[in-house]
Amino acid sequence: MKILIVEDDQRVAELIQRGLEEHGFIPTVAYDGLSGKKLALNNPYDLILTDIILPKIDGLDLCKQIREIQPDTPILILTALGTTDDKVEGFDAGADDYLVKPFEMRELLVRIRALLKRQHSHQNTMGFLLKFADLELNLHTKLVKRNGSEINLTPKEFKLLEYMMQNPDRVLSRIEIAEKVWDTHFDTGTNFIDVYINYLRKKIDKDFDKKLIHTKSGMGFILKAE
């Protein structure tokens, strides 16, 4: 499970980071709101922890901006601001939970696991919707959108993108793609996988600065946000 920590106090951030690593999580730290926003919107995190008082973008605005693009990612606010009004403001900004500093690591872990369990249950009921960065694929309606704009794909292009979105951040070889998407053994004398990757790249990446489909020379292809 990948967790983003947005915390400007380096000591606190490192304590949380170590605590999460000890329990098998993969944490990433951002020390200001702007860096946190960039990481959150360009990488698939299972959960986001954020302080409220942050440089560049405060935690409340960060919650709101993330929510506009990623309405389902769990967000937990960690802050010294503990009045009822502060909590209401945090929830109104889009936070799923709110923990006041100082806190015990055990309680933070309980909160995190509860949010992840709830999110997993939600994903099981919403399993027809695949999301990666600002890309969205609906298995029921067969609609694909990037940053809210609809993209028209052929059935094979759709199936190829579906497989890549089910396996993000992993290099997929041409042989694997041929077997899983086309249900055929790869003929090394043809380049039909490369052709379809290029078709897909033109539709998914061409009009966007942030490229999602990347080639790993000699190995295959990978869907990742850079």
C-alpha positions, -999 to +999 in steps of 0.1 A: +000+000+000+014+034-011+009+063+012+017+100+006+027+120+036+024+158+032+041+173+063+065+203+065+079+193+099+108+170+089+110+153+123+073+144+123+074+133+087+103+110+094+086+095+124+055+088+104+075+075+075+095+050+098+063+039+115+046+031+083+076+013+068+078-009+099+042-020+092+047-028+055+035+004+039+054+023+012+054+060+022+065+090+002+071+124+018+063+159+005+073+189+026+050+214+011+015+215-003+025+222-039+049+192-040+022+171-023-004+181-050+020+172-078+028+138-063-009+131-055-021+139-090+006+121-109+010+089-089-014+062-076-015+064-038-038+043-017-041+070+010-029+105+016-019+120+050-017+158+052-011+185+077-032+217+074-006+244+080+017+239+050+039+261+028+027+270-007-007+253-006-024+247+028-038+213+036-075+223+032-069+237-003-048+206-011-077+184-001-101+203-023-078+203-053-071+165-050-108+158-046-116+175-079-094+150-097-095+120-074-128+119-056-122+084-041-086+085-027-088+084+011-074+116+028-065+118+065-057+151+080-031+152+108-029+186+125-025+205+158-058+224+150-083+204+170-114+224+176-148+212+163-148+241+138-114+230+125-126+194+121-158+205+103-137+226+080-114+197+073-143+174+065-159+200+043-127+203+023-129+166+015-110+148+042-122+113+052-108+114+087-091+138+111-064+131+138-052+157+162-015+161+171+001+148+192-011+113+184+001+077+190+014+057+160-010+029+170-040+051+166-028+064+133-024+029+120-059+020+132-073+050+113-053+042+082-064+005+081-100+015+087-099+039+057-082+014+035-107-013+044-136+010+036-119+020+003-114-016-006-151-024+000-160+006-021-137-006-049-153-040-048-187-025-055-172-001-080-148-025-097-161-016-131-142+017-129-105+017-135-085+049-127-049+059-131-037+095-127-063+115-147-072+086-169-105+067-163-119+036-179-155+023-174-159-014-180-197-011-181-202+018-205-169+012-223-161+049-220-126+062-216-119+097-203-087+117-196-090+148-175-127+146-181-124+145-219-139+115-237-115+094-258-129+071-285-111+037-287-115+006-309-124-026-291-088-038-292-074-005-281-099-006-252-088-041-242-051-031-244-057-001-222-078-021-198-050-046-193-024-018-188-046-001-163-050-033-144-012-036-143+001+000-137+037+007-129+048-027-142+067-034-174+045-056-197+064-076-223+052-080-259+047-117-252+025-110-222+004-085-240-001-108-269-012-136-247-034-116-223-049-091-247-050-110-280-051-145-266-023-156-290+013-165-289+036-137-300+052-139-334+085-122-332+083-115-370+055-090-365+052-057-347+014-056-342+019-049-305+040-019-312+015-007-338-014-008-313+007+008-286+013+037-310-024+039-318-032+040-281-004+065-273-017+089-300-052+089-284-042+088-247-011+110-246-009+131-277-029+161-264-015+160-229+018+172-215+020+144-190+027+111-209+014+079-193+024+052-218+061+046-219+084+022-238+112+003-220+137-005-247+142-042-252+116-050-224+082-038-233+058-011-222+046+005-189+018+027-178+032+052-153+029+088-144+062+108-147 
